[in-house]
Amino acid sequence: MTDVYTKAKRSEIMSRVRNKRTSPEDSVAALLRQLGIRYRRNVRTLPGQPDFSIRSRDTVIFVNGCFWHGHLNCKRAKLPATNVEFWKNKIATNQRRDRRVRRQLRQRGWHVITIWQCRLRSLEQVTRRLERLLQNTSEDHSTDGRS
């Protein structure tokens, strides 16, 4: 099945997809402020330019979009019906990069937390999970048990 948009229109649509200061990131920033956690955003000197860096706890947080990072068993991660091979490859490449970046960060002594976009529907649960993870940052964590 071919794309319903022209190449120029599809390009315009995709150019509007942001990778910084997204609303899920803003939600996590608000939670961190509420918890009194000081952080830096999008630190360029760290592998993968994490969404949040909490130096006092040697912890970084990635806020992943379910679609773009291929969240397993999540309805938001459903591939489009058109250009399926392209999207499979794109998501697989993103996942490989995510694994490589997490490994590099752990090798540098950072603890890695991944928060999935779909989990932000329950801010109370994410808040409790963040509190627990930030108190005990002895290993790599994800808000749903998967990285």
N, C-alpha and C positions, 0 to 999 in steps of 0.2 A: 504494500500500500504506500502510495506517495504522500508527501507532506501536503497539507491543505494550504500552506502559505508559500509564497514565493521565497526564494533564497534571501532576497533583500529584506522582506518582512520578517522572516524567521531570525535573521541576524539582528534586526532592530529589537525584536522581543527578547532575544537572549542577552543583548547588551544591557538590558535593564535589570538583569539578575545581579544582585549585589553579593559581595563576598565579605564585606565588613559592615559593622553597625547594623546588622539585621535585627528584626524585632525579636527573634528568639535570643540573640545575644543581649539585647537591651533588657530582656526579662531576667536573664542570669545576672547581669550587672546590678539590677535592682535588688535581687536576692542577696548578692554578696554585700552590697551596701547595708542592707537590712541586718545582716549578720555581723556587721562591723569589720568586714574583711577588706583590707587594702589590696588593690590589684593594679596591674598595668594591662592595657589592651594591645593586642596585635604586635607583640614584641618581635621586631625584625631580626634580632640577633640570635633568636632561638630557631631550631629546625621546625619547619612547618608554620612558623609565625602564629603561635597559639592565640586563641581568642582572648584568653586571660592568663596572666602569670602572677602567681602569688609567691613572691620571693621568700617571705618569712617562713613559708611552709614548704619551700622547694616543690611547688605544685603548679602544674599548668592545667587549664581547662579548655577543651575543644567543645564547641556547640555545633553538632553536626546536623545538617538537614537530612532527613530520612531518605529522600529521593537521591540526592547527590552523592551520598556516602553508602547507599545500598543497605539500609537497616533491615536485617533479617526479619521475616515474618511481620512486616509492618505494611499496612495498606497504603501508606504514603510513599512507599518505595516501589510502587508498581510501575513497570516500564511502559512507555507510550506504545501504542499499537503500530506506529510508523517508525521506520528506520531502526528496527529492533537491534540489529547487530551493532550499529553505531553506539546505541545507548548501553548495551551490554559491555562493550569494550570500554566506554567512557567510565562507567561505574566501577568496573574491575580495576581500571588504572587508578582511579581515586582510592579504592580500597588498598591496593598495593602501596601507594604513596602513604596512606594513613598508617599502615603497619610499619613501614620503614621509618617514618617520622617518630612514632611512639618508641620504637626501638632506640633510635638515636637519642631521644630525650632521656629515656631510662639509663642509657649508658653514661649520660652526663649527670646523673644523680637526681633527675626530676621525677616526681610522681605525676602520672597522667590520669586525668578524669575526663571521660567523654559523656556529654549530656546530649541525648537525642531530642530532636525537635518535638516529636510526638509526646515525650515525657513531660514537656512543659505545660500540657493541659492540666496537670495536677501540680500546681506550684507548691502546695504544702508538702507533698511527697518529695519533690526535688529539694526543697529547703531542708527537710529532715535528713535526706540522704547526703546532701552537701555538708551539713553540720557533722554528721558521723564520719564522712570521708576526710574532712579537713582536720578533725581531731586525731585521726589515726591514718596518717599518710605513709604507711610503711610499705605499700605495694601499689601496683597499677590497678586502677579502678574504672568502672563504667557504671552509669546510673541504672543499668538494667542487667548487670552481671556479664555483659558482653562488651568487648572492645571493638 
